[in-house]
Amino acid sequence: MTDNQTIQPAPLDVRPVKRPIWQRISVVWLVPVLALSVSLSVAYSSYVNQGTLIEISFENASGVTADETVIKYRDVIVGRVEKVEFAEGLTEVLVHARVDKTVAPYLDDDAQFWVVRPDVSVRGITGLDTVLGGVYIVGSWDTDADVAQYEFVGLEDPPQTRSGQRGTVISLRARDGSALSQGAPILHKGITVGDLGTPRLSFNGKDVVVDAFVQYPYDQRITSNTRFWDTSGFSLSLGAGGVSLDVNSIASLIEGGIAFDTVVSGGRPVRDSQIFDLFFDEETARSSLYSNPNQNAEVLNIDVLFDGSVRGLSAGSEVRFQGIRIGTVTDLSAIVVTDQREQAVRLRTNLAIEPSRLGLGADATPDDALAFLDGLVADGLRARMITGNILSGSLQVELVQVATAPPAILTRDADGKAIIPTTRSEITDVAATAEDVLDRINDLPIEELMSGAIDMMGSFERLANDEDLRAVPSSVTALLLSLIHI
């Protein structure tokens, strides 16, 4: 290195000092971060607690609106409808709703749902709060958690019984359902203790059957000796005390109603869905205990085919054997019978025979009764019509042994029902009987009897007006006085 060369200093690396990251963060940035944290926390909490999604299918979801219609359980909101749509094929309406997670475990196979709408009847007004707040869905289930379900079939009408409601459901059987209506009251000693379900035809189409729910503890009064009767309308009676008008209740007057009472004690306890006959009035119901005490026993249904007119025979007519009532006529219908290439119209009469009344014992079954009658038919048992009441012209069916009857057996129709052969009926001609009575009256010597009666009354009058006879009392009095003074 020479003296002429100047030593240049090295360039300095001058950079600003780097501050820690916590010193470079602005406080202003904390605001969006905090807002984002709160939003995420709320979203997570909402997702965790959003409830369980369920699906309810209805035939008609009138008034149900998404995000507005709520689900209530014991008048507490437990869910809300999120979506309403049609099922595939437009066969039903699907309602998607979320229910609280606290009640979701209890939605098992016994859960029921129905839509509450305004309803006005003689029994009162229901669903009035839906006029302003809109319809809502009511849920009913018990307090026992079972296997949870997520798809349900909604009811079109409120159920007759709610989950956890105590009582007994029985079935009432009537010949005609014109006086029966859903929700009609059941009365016991004038107090409403239950209501009726929806009337329906029986399996054979001959009767009307309706389920009846009787609340606890009134259902404990029902035994095999209980009788039910129709109380719809009113009754008017005229007696020594004047005119009496009996109306059970306004509801039973308009809607129809049923009353019951246990006629005598000692009956057997009833089971759910046990069938009872429904009688026309209270008097008939009470007397049936003695004429038909085993109304709940199984009966043998057997047919009889009668020729000619059977005017006077009707459903409810008695069936007798050796003078004892063994059953009743339950149905009458005309059928066409083909016999040797000829067709004839015959009356099919269905008989309901009680096996116990045939002397087969209380435990006898319809099959036992059928075997018993089969043997009797082979020995000449036949069915015929007889006069039940000569004044009204009503008829009865009688099973009678005919010694000269040709051999016969119990035949079967196309449905397999047994048919009892018939014999000649013994029906009293009411018109001929009445004419004979009138002829007997006409043959009486009415004019001679009236003339004799008039002569007798004249003799009595002459005897009463006789002066000597009138003097007898005074003479007797004078004689008694003279005897006293002796």
C-alpha positions in Angstrom: 0.0 0.0 0.0 1.5 3.4 -1.0 1.3 6.6 0.8 -0.8 8.1 -2.0 -3.6 5.5 -1.4 -6.3 6.6 1.0 -7.9 4.0 3.2 -11.8 4.2 2.8 -13.8 3.3 5.7 -16.4 0.3 5.3 -20.0 1.4 4.7 -22.2 1.1 7.8 -25.3 -1.1 7.7 -27.8 1.2 9.2 -31.4 -0.4 9.7 -34.2 0.5 12.1 -34.4 -1.6 15.2 -37.2 -4.3 14.8 -39.8 -4.0 17.6 -41.5 -7.1 19.1 -44.8 -8.2 17.5 -46.8 -7.3 20.6 -45.6 -3.8 20.3 -46.5 -3.6 16.6 -50.1 -4.9 17.1 -52.7 -2.1 17.2 -55.4 -2.1 19.7 -57.9 -1.4 17.0 -57.2 -4.9 15.5 -58.6 -6.6 18.6 -62.1 -5.4 17.9 -62.7 -7.6 14.8 -60.9 -10.5 16.4 -63.1 -10.3 19.4 -66.2 -10.0 17.3 -65.2 -13.0 15.3 -64.6 -15.0 18.5 -68.0 -14.1 19.8 -69.7 -15.0 16.6 -68.0 -18.4 16.4 -68.9 -19.1 20.0 -72.5 -18.2 19.4 -72.6 -20.3 16.2 -71.2 -23.3 18.0 -73.6 -22.9 20.9 -76.5 -22.6 18.5 -75.4 -25.7 16.6 -75.0 -27.7 19.8 -78.3 -26.6 21.2 -80.4 -26.4 18.0 -82.5 -29.4 18.9 -83.4 -32.6 17.1 -84.9 -32.6 13.6 -88.1 -34.7 13.3 -90.6 -35.3 10.5 -94.4 -35.4 10.9 -96.7 -36.4 8.0 -100.3 -35.1 7.8 -103.0 -35.5 5.3 -103.9 -31.9 5.7 -101.6 -29.2 7.2 -103.9 -26.3 6.9 -102.5 -23.3 8.8 -99.1 -24.8 9.4 -96.4 -22.3 8.4 -92.6 -22.6 8.4 -90.7 -20.6 11.1 -94.1 -19.6 12.7 -96.0 -22.7 13.8 -94.8 -24.1 17.1 -95.0 -27.5 18.8 -96.4 -27.5 22.4 -96.3 -30.1 25.1 -98.5 -29.4 28.1 -98.8 -25.8 26.8 -95.0 -25.3 26.8 -93.3 -24.6 23.5 -90.8 -27.4 22.8 -90.2 -27.0 19.1 -90.8 -25.0 15.9 -91.6 -25.9 12.3 -88.7 -25.3 9.9 -90.1 -26.6 6.6 -93.4 -27.7 5.0 -93.4 -29.7 1.8 -95.2 -32.4 -0.1 -94.2 -36.0 0.0 -93.4 -37.9 -3.2 -96.6 -38.3 -5.2 -98.3 -35.5 -3.3 -100.0 -38.1 -1.1 -99.3 -36.3 2.1 -97.8 -33.2 3.7 -94.4 -33.5 5.4 -93.7 -31.1 8.3 -90.1 -30.8 9.3 -89.6 -29.4 12.8 -86.9 -29.1 15.5 -87.7 -30.0 19.1 -85.7 -29.3 22.2 -83.0 -31.9 22.9 -84.3 -32.3 26.4 -87.6 -33.8 25.1 -86.2 -35.6 22.1 -85.3 -38.8 24.0 -89.0 -39.2 24.9 -90.3 -39.2 21.4 -90.7 -42.9 20.9 -93.3 -45.1 19.4 -96.1 -43.8 21.6 -95.6 -40.1 20.7 -98.6 -38.5 19.0 -99.0 -35.2 17.2 -102.0 -33.3 15.9 -102.9 -29.8 14.8 -105.0 -27.6 17.0 -107.6 -25.4 15.2 -110.6 -23.5 16.4 -113.6 -25.7 17.0 -117.1 -24.7 18.2 -119.5 -27.3 19.6 -122.2 -27.6 22.2 -119.6 -28.8 24.7 -117.7 -25.5 24.4 -115.1 -23.7 22.3 -111.6 -25.2 21.9 -108.5 -23.8 20.2 -109.7 -20.2 20.7 -106.1 -19.0 21.1 -105.4 -20.0 17.6 -107.6 -17.3 16.2 -105.0 -14.6 17.0 -101.8 -16.6 17.3 -102.3 -19.1 14.5 -102.6 -22.9 14.7 -100.0 -25.0 16.5 -99.1 -28.6 16.9 -99.7 -30.5 20.1 -97.5 -33.4 21.1 -98.4 -36.1 23.6 -96.0 -38.8 25.0 -95.2 -40.5 28.2 -92.4 -39.8 30.6 -90.5 -43.0 29.9 -87.6 -42.6 27.5 -87.4 -45.5 25.0 -85.9 -45.9 21.5 -86.1 -42.4 20.0 -87.8 -42.0 16.7 -87.6 -39.2 14.1 -90.6 -39.9 11.8 -94.2 -39.8 12.9 -97.7 -39.9 11.4 -99.8 -37.0 12.6 -103.4 -37.4 13.7 -106.2 -35.6 11.9 -108.2 -35.3 15.2 -107.2 -35.2 18.8 -106.8 -38.7 20.3 -109.5 -40.0 22.6 -107.0 -40.7 25.3 -103.7 -39.0 26.1 -100.5 -40.6 27.2 -100.5 -41.1 30.9 -104.3 -40.6 31.2 -105.9 -43.2 33.4 -109.1 -44.9 32.5 -110.6 -47.8 30.6 -111.6 -48.1 26.9 -114.5 -50.3 26.1 -116.5 -50.9 22.9 -120.3 -50.3 22.6 -122.3 -52.2 20.0 -125.6 -50.7 18.6 -127.9 -51.6 15.8 -128.1 -48.0 14.6 -125.5 -45.3 14.9 -127.6 -42.3 14.0 -127.7 -41.1 17.6 -123.9 -41.6 18.1 -121.3 -38.9 17.4 -117.6 -38.4 18.2 -117.0 -36.6 21.5 -120.5 -37.3 22.9 -120.5 -37.5 26.7 -120.8 -40.6 28.8 -122.8 -40.0 31.9 -122.9 -41.8 35.2 -125.6 -40.6 37.6 -125.7 -37.3 35.7 -122.0 -36.7 35.8 -119.8 -36.7 32.6 -117.2 -39.3 33.2 -115.9 -40.0 29.6 -116.7 -39.5 25.9 -117.2 -41.5 22.7 -114.8 -42.1 19.9 -115.6 -42.2 16.2 -118.5 -44.7 15.3 -117.6 -47.3 12.7 -119.2 -50.4 11.2 -118.5 -53.8 12.6 -116.5 -56.3 10.6 -119.6 -58.0 9.3 -121.3 -54.7 8.6 -124.4 -55.5 10.7 -123.7 -53.4 13.7 -122.2 -50.0 14.6 -119.3 -50.1 17.1 -117.9 -47.1 18.9 -115.1 -46.9 21.4 -115.9 -45.3 24.8 -113.3 -44.0 27.2 -114.3 -43.9 30.9 -112.0 -41.9 33.2 -110.5 -43.2 36.4 -111.9 -43.8 39.0 -115.3 -44.1 37.4 -114.2 -47.0 35.3 -113.9 -49.1 38.4 -117.7 -49.1 38.5 -118.0 -51.0 35.3 -118.4 -54.8 35.6 -120.0 -57.6 33.6 -123.3 -56.5 35.2 -123.1 -52.9 33.8 -125.6 -51.8 31.3 -125.3 -48.9 28.8 -128.2 -47.0 27.2 -128.8 -44.1 24.9 -129.7 -40.8 26.5 -129.9 -38.6 23.4 -133.0 -36.5 23.1 -135.6 -36.2 25.9 -138.4 -38.2 27.3 -141.9 -37.0 28.1 -144.2 -38.9 30.5 -147.7 -38.2 31.8 -148.7 -39.6 35.2 -150.6 -38.8 38.3 -148.1 -36.2 39.2 -148.5 -34.4 35.9 -146.3 -34.0 32.9 -142.6 -34.9 33.4 -139.9 -33.8 30.9 -136.5 -35.5 31.3 -133.5 -34.0 29.6 -130.1 -35.4 30.7 -127.9 -32.6 29.4 -127.7 -30.1 26.6 -124.7 -31.9 25.1 -126.5 -35.3 25.1 -129.6 -33.6 23.7 -127.8 -32.3 20.6 -124.7 -34.5 20.2 -126.2 -37.7 21.7 -125.0 -39.3 24.9 -124.6 -42.6 26.7 -125.4 -43.4 30.3 -124.5 -46.5 32.3 -125.1 -48.1 35.7 -124.1 -51.3 37.4 -127.5 -52.9 38.0 -126.4 -55.5 40.6 -123.2 -56.2 42.4 -121.0 -59.2 42.0 -120.1 -58.8 38.4 -116.7 -59.7 36.9 -114.1 -57.0 36.2 -113.9 -55.8 32.6 -110.9 -55.7 30.3 -109.9 -53.2 27.7 -111.9 -53.2 24.5 -114.6 -55.5 26.0 -117.8 -55.2 24.1 -121.1 -54.1 25.6 -124.5 -53.8 24.0 -126.1 -50.4 23.8 -129.8 -50.4 24.7 -132.5 -48.0 23.5 -133.5 -46.8 26.9 -132.8 -47.3 30.6 -135.8 -49.6 31.3 -134.7 -52.0 28.5 -131.1 -51.9 29.7 -132.0 -52.8 33.3 -134.4 -55.5 32.4 -131.9 -57.1 30.0 -129.9 -58.3 33.1 -132.6 -60.8 33.7 -133.6 -61.7 30.1 -130.0 -61.7 28.8 -127.5 -61.8 31.6 -124.7 -63.2 29.4 -124.6 -60.4 26.9 -120.8 -60.5 26.7 -120.6 -64.3 26.1 -119.7 -65.7 22.7 -122.7 -66.6 20.6 -123.3 -69.1 17.8 -124.4 -67.4 14.6 -126.5 -69.7 12.5 -129.0 -69.1 9.7 -132.5 -70.1 8.8 -134.1 -69.8 5.4 -137.9 -69.1 5.5 -140.3 -69.2 2.6 -143.2 -66.7 2.1 -144.0 -63.6 4.1 -142.4 -63.1 7.5 -144.1 -59.8 8.4 -143.8 -59.3 12.1 -140.3 -60.9 12.4 -137.6 -58.4 13.1 -134.1 -58.0 14.5 -134.4 -58.5 18.3 -137.2 -61.1 18.1 -136.7 -64.0 20.5 -135.4 -67.5 19.6 -136.9 -70.2 21.8 -136.3 -73.9 22.4 -138.7 -75.9 24.5 -140.2 -72.7 25.8 -136.9 -71.2 26.9 -135.3 -68.2 25.3 -131.9 -69.2 23.9 -131.1 -66.3 21.6 -132.3 -63.5 19.4 -132.7 -62.7 15.7 -129.9 -60.4 14.7 -130.4 -59.8 11.0 -132.9 -60.3 8.2 -132.1 -60.3 4.5 -133.6 -61.7 1.2 -131.5 -64.0 -1.0 -132.1 -65.8 -4.2 -131.8 -69.6 -3.9 -131.5 -71.9 -6.9 -133.1 -75.3 -6.5 -133.4 -77.8 -9.3 -132.9 -75.1 -11.9 -135.5 -72.9 -10.4 -134.9 -69.7 -8.5 -136.8 -68.6 -5.5 -136.5 -65.7 -3.1 -136.1 -66.7 0.5 -135.6 -64.8 3.7 -132.2 -65.4 5.4 -132.7 -65.0 9.2 -129.6 -64.9 11.3 -129.9 -66.3 14.8 -127.5 -65.5 17.7 -127.7 -68.5 20.1 -126.1 -68.5 23.5 -124.4 -71.9 24.2 -125.0 -71.7 27.9 -128.8 -71.4 27.5 -128.8 -74.8 25.7 -127.8 -76.5 28.9 -124.2 -77.0 27.9 -122.6 -75.2 30.9 -121.2 -71.8 31.4 -118.0 -72.6 29.6 -119.6 -73.9 26.5 -118.3 -72.5 23.2 -120.1 -71.8 19.9 -118.4 -75.0 18.5 -120.0 -77.0 21.3 -123.4 -75.5 20.6 -123.0 -76.2 16.8 -122.1 -79.9 17.5 -125.1 -80.1 19.9 -127.6 -78.7 17.3 -126.1 -80.9 14.6 -127.1 -84.0 16.6 -130.6 -82.6 17.3 -131.2 -81.8 13.6 -130.4 -85.4 12.8 -133.1 -86.4 15.3 -135.7 -84.0 13.8 -134.9 -80.5 15.1 -136.5 -77.8 12.9 -137.0 -74.1 13.0 -140.3 -72.4 12.5 -142.0 -69.1 13.2 -144.6 -68.7 15.8 -146.8 -65.8 17.0 -145.2 -63.8 19.8 -147.9 -61.3 20.5 -151.4 -61.6 19.0 -152.2 -58.0 19.4 -149.0 -56.5 17.8 -148.6 -59.4 15.3 -144.9 -59.9 16.2 -143.3 -63.2 15.5 -140.7 -65.4 17.1 -138.4 -68.2 16.0 -138.9 -71.6 17.7 -136.7 -74.7 17.5 -138.9 -77.7 17.8 -138.5 -81.5 17.5 -140.6 -82.9 14.7 -141.0 -86.6 15.0 -142.2 -87.1 11.4 -139.6 -84.8 9.8 -137.6 -86.3 6.9 -133.9 -86.9 7.5 -131.8 -83.7 7.3 -128.5 -82.3 8.4 -127.0 -78.9 9.1 -126.0 -77.6 5.7 -123.5 -74.9 4.9 -123.8 -71.8 2.7 -121.0 -70.4 0.5 -119.5 -68.6 3.5 -119.5 -71.8 5.6 -122.3 -70.7 7.9 -124.6 -73.5 9.2 -128.3 -73.5 8.1 -131.0 -75.1 10.2 -133.8 -76.8 8.2 -137.3 -75.5 8.6 -140.8 -76.9 9.2 -144.2 -75.4 8.8 -144.7 -72.3 10.8 -147.6 -71.8 13.2 -148.6 -68.2 12.8 -152.0 -67.0 14.2 -154.0 -65.0 11.7 -154.5 -61.8 13.7 -157.2 -60.5 11.3 -159.1 -63.9 11.4 -158.9 -64.0 15.2 -160.2 -60.4 15.5 -163.0 -61.2 13.1 -163.9 -64.3 15.1 -164.0 -62.2 18.3 -166.3 -59.7 16.6 -168.6 -62.5 15.4 -168.8 -63.9 18.9 -169.8 -60.4 20.2 -172.4 -60.0 17.4 -173.9 -63.4 18.3 -174.5 -62.3 21.9 -178.2 -61.6 22.7 -177.5 -57.9 23.4 -181.1 -56.7 23.0 -182.5 -59.4 25.3 -179.9 -58.6 27.9 -180.5 -54.9 27.7 -184.3 -55.4 28.0 -183.9 -57.7 31.0 -181.6 -55.1 32.6 -184.1 -52.4 32.0 -186.9 -54.5 33.5 -184.7 -55.2 36.6 -184.0 -51.5 37.1 -187.8 -50.8 36.8 -188.5 -53.4 39.5 -185.9 -51.8 41.8 -187.5 -48.4 41.2 -191.0 -49.6 42.0 -189.8 -51.4 45.1 -188.1 -48.3 46.3 -191.2 -46.1 45.8 -193.6 -48.6 47.6 -195.3 -46.8 50.5 -195.4 -49.9 52.7 -191.7 -50.4 52.3 -191.0 -46.8 53.2 -193.0 -47.3 56.4 -190.9 -50.2 57.6 -188.0 -48.1 59.1 -190.4 -46.0 61.2 -192.2 -49.1 62.4 -189.0 -50.8 63.3 -187.9 -47.6 65.2 -191.2 -47.5 67.2 -190.8 -51.2 68.0 -187.3 -50.6 69.4 -188.5 -47.7 71.5 -191.3 -49.7 73.0 -188.9 -52.4 73.9 -186.6 -50.0 75.6 -189.4 -48.6 77.8 -190.7 -52.1 78.9 
